[in-house]
Amino acid sequence: MKNRVLKTCLTALALSVAGLANAQTAVMTPDQMLTYSVISGGAVNIAAQPDYVTAPNVGGHIAGQAAVVIGAFTTVNDIYAGAAVTTGASSRVKQIYAGAAAGVGANAYAQDVDAGAAVVVGAGGAVGDIIAGAAITLGAGATYYSTPIDAVVTEGAGSMVVSPENGGYTDDGVIVIAADMNVAIDTINAKFDANPVDVNEAISLTNTWDTTLGTGVGGSTWRFSAINLKANTTLTILGNATVITSEAMTIGAGANIELEGDATVTWILGGSLNLGAGSSFSGETYVNGSVNGATSDVKCGNLYATGAVSINTIGNRCALPEPAICPMWTAEELQNVQGEVSTLPVAGEPGLLSLSTSEISYRVGFVDGVEVASVWRPWTGGAFDGQWTEMERMEYSDWFSGIYNMCRSTLTDEIVNRSR
């Protein structure tokens, strides 16, 4: 049996040290967040699948403050639930941490099960070590590795203890107790606090035909009051886009969110995410509300919601974005950044612009967050006579503004973190 008590203590210690070091509530790092396909402030429900497949129906871990239910033939990694965990028949799960009861379906498989109440393993089910706050019931033909010496165990016909065969698997999920879950929800809420939308300025995005969003070069940030995509339409994301709304996002039946090439998108939604029947979605998504998509698929990405999450399948996380090149500010300047770009080229001025920049390690290998660099950005649009034309100025300004807007969201997070 893995020493899960030791892991829990080390996790709590690490979070406590981080909180003391920053004089603020601990938060999960971007890398830790991205190991979770779903983090929910409510219940999580993953739909049943028609048959077992070797590829996971959920690419990462799942964590919910309430109950977590996964349907038959579903394959996931670790599960944490503040309440009960229920896995469907013939499902495949790694670690299970349940604040209440845990039920493993018939012919289903799980690694270790740690539950605050009773544990029931269905007929033909196979689990690892079992820790339960109440009775343990094993169905006919069920197998397990071990239970505590003082556990009350009811064994069905043909159930038995078997030798561990988990290949030394160690879970890498960081949410194993209620305090960890609270940190995760705080991290989600911090994303909303750092990315507000002025509802007096934002407009709604409603499409009646296929459309695109993003610049395709560098990054871009888009702000809307609400997003509504009509049925059977496609919204294509170009480049590295951040989309922020003050209200809900709804996509109709059969609609699709597509990422072109290596494009990435982060959704920061001020309301619920509503996915129509048979629709598909992509992106790293923060939802201030619930996710409603029991018959919809997330092709790649993550769902981080303050409310309940219901989804059919969710794939691996999307491709990581290229590191962003951003204007460099000192710690003092970060506190007072105004958000206006004053270094854009002007028609009639020299066409070689020196930019002091910082390259932000965005999600990839994120440690301290900023690596200082200095670059020259010459005009690359063809023959150049030494000065900006109005068209060249506009094209260059678009490029720089795209980079700036992408970075501003990241730098806003930095401002918030440094000011706490």
ABEGO torsion letter per residue (X at the ends): XBBAAAAAAAAAAAAAAAAAAAGBBBBBBAAAAAABABBBABBBBBBBBABBBABBABABBBBBABBBBBBBGBBBBBBBBABBBBBBBGBBBBBBBBABBBBBBBGBBBBBBBBABBBBBBBGBBBBBBBBABBBBBBBGBBBABBBAABBBBBBBGBBBBBBAAGGBBBABABABAAAAAAAAAAAAAAAAABBBBAAABBBBBBABBBBBEAGBEBBBBBBABBBBBBGBBBBBBEBBBBBBABBBBBBBGBBBBBBEABBBBBBBABBBBBBBGBBBBEBBBBBEBBBBAABBBABEBBBBABBBBBABBBBBBBBBBBBBBBBBBAAAAAABAGBBAABBBBGBBABBBBBBBBBBBGBGBBAGBBBBBBBBBBAAEBBAGBBBAAAAAAAAAAAAAAAAAAAAAAAAAAAAAAX
